[in-house]
Amino acid sequence: MKKVLTAIITFALFTTTVLAQNKTINTAESKVVWKGYKVTGAHQGTIALQSGDLIFKDNVLTGGAFVIDMTTINTTDLEGEYKGKFEGHIKSDDFFGVEKFTTSKLVFTKVEASGKNSYTVTGDLTIKDKTNPVTVNVSVYGSKATATLKVDRTKYDIKYGSASFFEGLKDKAIYDEFDLVVDLQF
């Protein structure tokens, strides 16, 4: 009996070391900041993670997936009436259509080490039920990770104010790419 118990404990320890470890993201402590650019300036704000996991094998990042709550998108650089109008507009069908598309998601498809604690991740980003590959730079330190990526909004049918689709916008043009900076706690 003692040999069987020892074998089971050894197997359990070995399996835990070799198999992937799923680390759940603490969504309350994590932060996603977006920044969008236009000819005459920029706007930025935050958006909440609904859920997320990073997968490690032998302390090396091997995968991950995240769900973003699109209904929480807000702006942090405006106040009062302008803030309300702007947030209403980016939640509208002109941009993210959050009434119909309440979540977006990112699923890692390939992870490559790019340095100590740094990774280049290829993933499938889904916004408004449209999925496209993106590249994400991820750094992991202890129980924290940071990620940065550029997103071309026009690939997700968000064309409002895009000079790529509408002529004569001049200083009303909004750039096609926006940035996401993510600070994760797990």
C-alpha positions as semicolon CSV with decimal commas, in nm:
position;residue;x (nm);y (nm);z (nm)
1;M;0,000;0,000;0,000
2;K;0,284;0,236;0,087
3;K;0,448;0,175;-0,254
4;V;0,119;0,243;-0,434
5;L;0,067;0,569;-0,241
6;T;0,426;0,677;-0,312
7;A;0,377;0,600;-0,683
8;I;0,054;0,803;-0,693
9;I;0,216;1,103;-0,520
10;T;0,521;1,083;-0,750
11;F;0,297;1,065;-1,057
12;A;0,090;1,362;-0,935
13;L;0,401;1,574;-0,875
14;F;0,550;1,475;-1,211
15;T;0,223;1,545;-1,394
16;T;0,189;1,887;-1,231
17;T;0,542;1,977;-1,338
18;V;0,513;1,852;-1,696
19;L;0,154;1,943;-1,782
20;A;0,041;2,294;-1,856
21;Q;-0,055;2,522;-1,570
22;N;-0,362;2,735;-1,622
23;K;-0,337;3,071;-1,442
24;T;-0,666;3,255;-1,412
25;I;-0,650;3,631;-1,455
26;N;-0,766;3,844;-1,164
27;T;-0,999;4,065;-1,366
28;A;-1,057;4,313;-1,080
29;E;-0,683;4,383;-1,051
30;S;-0,606;4,378;-1,425
31;K;-0,639;4,677;-1,656
32;V;-0,689;4,729;-2,030
33;V;-0,620;5,078;-2,171
34;W;-0,712;5,170;-2,528
35;K;-0,592;5,471;-2,726
36;G;-0,739;5,583;-3,058
37;Y;-0,590;5,849;-3,282
38;K;-0,732;6,112;-3,514
39;V;-0,571;6,382;-3,725
40;T;-0,631;6,644;-3,457
41;G;-0,536;6,438;-3,150
42;A;-0,631;6,124;-2,961
43;H;-0,870;5,977;-2,708
44;Q;-0,809;5,707;-2,452
45;G;-0,995;5,507;-2,196
46;T;-1,032;5,170;-2,031
47;I;-1,225;4,851;-2,090
48;A;-1,276;4,562;-1,849
49;L;-1,171;4,202;-1,888
50;Q;-1,460;3,964;-1,830
51;S;-1,235;3,659;-1,798
52;G;-0,894;3,532;-1,898
53;D;-0,631;3,266;-1,854
54;L;-0,263;3,231;-1,930
55;I;-0,120;2,884;-1,983
56;F;0,233;2,796;-1,878
57;K;0,444;2,484;-1,912
58;D;0,754;2,472;-1,691
59;N;0,710;2,848;-1,624
60;V;0,711;2,926;-1,997
61;L;0,407;3,094;-2,154
62;T;0,243;2,856;-2,402
63;G;-0,112;2,988;-2,448
64;G;-0,394;3,204;-2,329
65;A;-0,743;3,336;-2,395
66;F;-0,936;3,645;-2,287
67;V;-1,289;3,777;-2,304
68;I;-1,342;4,155;-2,296
69;D;-1,666;4,312;-2,173
70;M;-1,737;4,564;-2,449
71;T;-2,018;4,726;-2,250
72;T;-1,757;4,870;-2,011
73;I;-1,567;5,071;-2,273
74;N;-1,523;5,428;-2,154
75;T;-1,306;5,732;-2,204
76;T;-1,073;5,877;-1,943
77;D;-0,967;6,195;-2,123
78;L;-1,307;6,366;-2,139
79;E;-1,553;6,489;-1,878
80;G;-1,917;6,587;-1,855
81;E;-2,136;6,616;-2,162
82;Y;-1,850;6,543;-2,408
83;K;-1,759;6,225;-2,221
84;G;-2,119;6,099;-2,238
85;K;-2,157;6,180;-2,607
86;F;-1,824;6,023;-2,698
87;E;-1,888;5,704;-2,501
88;G;-2,234;5,675;-2,656
89;H;-2,082;5,709;-3,001
90;I;-1,806;5,448;-2,956
91;K;-2,064;5,206;-2,813
92;S;-2,294;5,267;-3,113
93;D;-2,303;5,073;-3,439
94;D;-2,066;5,333;-3,592
95;F;-1,793;5,172;-3,380
96;F;-1,829;4,866;-3,153
97;G;-2,208;4,808;-3,153
98;V;-2,201;4,692;-2,791
99;E;-2,576;4,638;-2,770
100;K;-2,541;4,347;-3,013
101;F;-2,172;4,256;-2,961
102;T;-2,131;4,259;-2,583
103;T;-1,795;4,079;-2,579
104;S;-1,477;4,050;-2,781
105;K;-1,215;3,781;-2,739
106;L;-0,850;3,702;-2,799
107;V;-0,728;3,343;-2,826
108;F;-0,354;3,273;-2,850
109;T;-0,266;3,043;-3,142
110;K;0,114;3,057;-3,131
111;V;0,361;3,170;-2,864
112;E;0,733;3,225;-2,933
113;A;0,992;3,339;-2,681
114;S;1,150;3,667;-2,791
115;G;1,378;3,725;-2,490
116;K;1,393;3,663;-2,120
117;N;1,033;3,671;-1,996
118;S;0,922;3,817;-2,333
119;Y;0,705;3,656;-2,597
120;T;0,568;3,730;-2,941
121;V;0,217;3,591;-2,951
122;T;-0,001;3,535;-3,254
123;G;-0,367;3,520;-3,173
124;D;-0,716;3,535;-3,315
125;L;-0,892;3,856;-3,214
126;T;-1,270;3,863;-3,251
127;I;-1,454;4,195;-3,249
128;K;-1,813;4,230;-3,377
129;D;-1,811;3,858;-3,470
130;K;-1,520;3,914;-3,711
131;T;-1,197;3,726;-3,639
132;N;-0,852;3,826;-3,761
133;P;-0,497;3,734;-3,662
134;V;-0,304;3,983;-3,449
135;T;0,046;3,997;-3,302
136;V;0,079;4,069;-2,931
137;N;0,399;4,146;-2,740
138;V;0,378;3,991;-2,393
139;S;0,616;4,020;-2,096
140;V;0,571;3,806;-1,784
141;Y;0,719;3,884;-1,441
142;G;0,610;3,671;-1,147
143;S;0,232;3,694;-1,121
144;K;0,206;3,989;-1,359
145;A;0,207;4,021;-1,736
146;T;0,191;4,315;-1,975
147;A;0,080;4,304;-2,335
148;T;0,068;4,558;-2,614
149;L;-0,093;4,538;-2,955
150;K;-0,212;4,750;-3,242
151;V;-0,554;4,675;-3,385
152;D;-0,672;4,776;-3,733
153;R;-1,036;4,854;-3,663
154;T;-1,136;4,840;-4,031
155;K;-1,076;4,463;-4,030
156;Y;-1,366;4,440;-3,784
157;D;-1,607;4,649;-3,993
158;I;-1,542;4,966;-3,792
159;K;-1,504;5,215;-4,075
160;Y;-1,652;5,533;-3,930
161;G;-1,425;5,830;-4,007
162;S;-1,166;5,615;-4,186
163;A;-0,977;5,792;-4,466
164;S;-0,921;5,445;-4,614
165;F;-1,293;5,431;-4,700
166;F;-1,417;5,790;-4,710
167;E;-1,266;6,077;-4,910
168;G;-1,255;6,439;-4,802
169;L;-1,251;6,383;-4,426
170;K;-0,949;6,610;-4,380
171;D;-0,910;6,692;-4,008
172;K;-1,214;6,476;-3,922
173;A;-1,028;6,154;-4,015
174;I;-0,979;5,887;-3,750
175;Y;-0,678;5,659;-3,793
176;D;-0,751;5,294;-3,865
177;E;-0,524;5,155;-3,591
178;F;-0,576;5,187;-3,219
179;D;-0,354;5,065;-2,936
180;L;-0,428;4,832;-2,647
181;V;-0,203;4,819;-2,342
182;V;-0,288;4,542;-2,098
183;D;-0,163;4,493;-1,740
184;L;-0,258;4,150;-1,609
185;Q;-0,253;4,011;-1,256
186;F;-0,288;3,637;-1,195
